[in-house]
Amino acid sequence: MGDYLWLDGVSEETIRRERAKARDLRKTRWWQQKTASGACYYCSKIIVHKELTMDHLVPLARGGRSNKDNLVPCCKDCNNKKKTMLAVEWEEYINKKD
């Protein structure tokens, strides 16, 4: 399989490596504490903490990394809609809907 580039010239291998880091962080006490409230970072809806997904503020496909400063808990609905948007772009998207 080729190592093709994603949106901002990020290689498939880099994304694979960063996803593995995120999976490891998901098992840490830090992530447990981050999700304990059950609140989505974007919509503030409270859901069962185990159903929160891990979102990259700067998406991997746009050069983001899997580190504590770039990861937030969010509901599946927000994560699916945000896709590869930056947090600023997501905020603009939400404001246009209102």
matplotlib code that plots the C-alpha trace (Angstrom):
import matplotlib.pyplot as plt

x = [0.0, 1.4, 2.1, -0.1, -0.7, -3.8, -5.2, -2.2, 0.5, 0.3, 1.3, -0.8, 2.0, 2.0, -1.7, -1.5, 1.2, -0.8, -3.9, -1.9, -0.8, -4.4, -5.5, -2.7, -3.8, -7.4, -6.2, -4.7, -5.9, -5.6, -8.3, -10.5, -10.4, -11.0, -14.2, -15.5, -18.0, -19.5, -19.6, -18.9, -16.3, -18.3, -22.0, -21.7, -24.3, -23.8, -23.7, -22.3, -18.6, -17.8, -19.7, -17.5, -15.1, -11.7, -11.4, -8.3, -8.7, -6.3, -7.3, -4.6, -5.2, -4.4, -1.2, -2.5, -0.9, -2.1, -1.0, -2.9, -3.1, -4.8, -7.3, -10.8, -13.8, -16.8, -20.1, -20.2, -22.6, -20.2, -17.2, -18.9, -20.0, -16.7, -14.6, -11.5, -12.5, -10.4, -12.1, -12.4, -14.0, -16.4, -17.4, -18.1, -20.2, -22.3, -22.8, -24.1, -26.7, -28.2]
y = [0.0, 3.4, 6.2, 8.8, 12.3, 13.6, 17.2, 19.2, 16.9, 14.6, 11.1, 8.0, 6.7, 9.8, 9.6, 5.9, 6.7, 9.5, 7.4, 4.8, 7.5, 8.6, 5.0, 4.8, 8.1, 6.9, 4.3, 6.8, 8.4, 11.8, 10.7, 9.2, 12.6, 14.5, 12.5, 12.1, 14.9, 13.4, 16.8, 17.3, 20.0, 21.5, 21.3, 20.8, 18.0, 15.6, 11.9, 8.7, 9.3, 6.0, 7.2, 10.3, 10.2, 11.7, 14.6, 16.4, 20.2, 20.4, 17.3, 14.7, 15.3, 18.9, 18.4, 18.0, 15.6, 13.3, 15.2, 16.3, 19.9, 18.9, 16.3, 16.9, 14.7, 15.2, 13.5, 11.3, 13.7, 16.7, 14.5, 13.2, 16.7, 18.4, 15.9, 17.8, 21.3, 23.3, 24.4, 27.9, 26.6, 24.5, 27.5, 29.5, 26.6, 26.4, 30.2, 30.1, 27.5, 29.7]
z = [0.0, -1.0, 1.5, 0.0, 1.4, 3.0, 3.0, 4.1, 2.9, 5.9, 5.1, 5.8, 8.0, 10.1, 10.6, 11.5, 14.1, 15.6, 15.8, 17.7, 20.2, 20.7, 21.4, 24.0, 25.6, 25.8, 28.3, 30.7, 33.9, 32.1, 29.6, 32.4, 34.2, 31.0, 30.2, 33.8, 33.4, 30.3, 28.6, 24.9, 24.3, 21.4, 22.3, 26.1, 26.0, 28.8, 27.8, 29.2, 29.5, 27.8, 24.7, 24.3, 21.4, 21.3, 18.9, 17.6, 17.8, 14.8, 12.9, 12.0, 8.3, 8.8, 10.6, 14.2, 16.7, 19.3, 22.4, 25.5, 24.2, 21.0, 22.3, 23.6, 24.5, 22.2, 21.4, 18.3, 16.6, 16.8, 15.9, 12.8, 11.7, 12.5, 10.5, 9.4, 10.4, 12.7, 16.0, 14.6, 11.4, 13.5, 15.5, 12.3, 11.0, 14.2, 14.3, 10.7, 11.6, 14.3]

ax = plt.figure().add_subplot(projection="3d")
ax.plot(x, y, z, "-o")
ax.set_aspect("equal")
plt.show()
